Amino acid sequence: MGDITVTEAARLVADLVAIDSVNPNLVPGAAGEAEVAAYLAGRCEALGLVVRLQEAAPGRPNVIATRRGGGGGRSLLLNGHTDTVGHGWMEQPLTAHKAGTVGGLSAEIGATVAAGAVICQIKDLVEE
C-alpha cells in the first residue's frame, strides 16, 4: 500500500480545490463532481485501492475505494463529499493558498475542509 506525506496531502488538497465541482442542483449548468471523482479515483488506484465509480446522478459520480482486510473482521465506511457551492462572486475560488500563522491551506470557498477530510480518509486507508 502507498503512503501519503503531509506535503503530498497538502498538494492533493490544493489539487482538489482547483477542480471546479460546483453542485448543479445549487447552480444550474454547474460542472458537478465528475472531474473531481475521476481525479480521486486515479489517486486511489495509484495508492493500491480497488476503485469503482457509481453514477449517483448525471455528472455526479460517487467514488468507492476499498481496501480489503485480511482478518475477516468488521468493515468500516468513510464518507465525504466533493461538491462545492457557487463561487461566481469570489476573486480566486479555485485557488488554495497559505493562510494564518500555521501555514495551513485555505481556500476562498472553504473547500479545504471537505477536501482535507477526503484526503485524510484516503491517507488512513492506505497506511498500515
Order of alpha helices (4+ residues) and beta strands (2+ residues): alpha-alpha-beta-beta-beta-beta-alpha
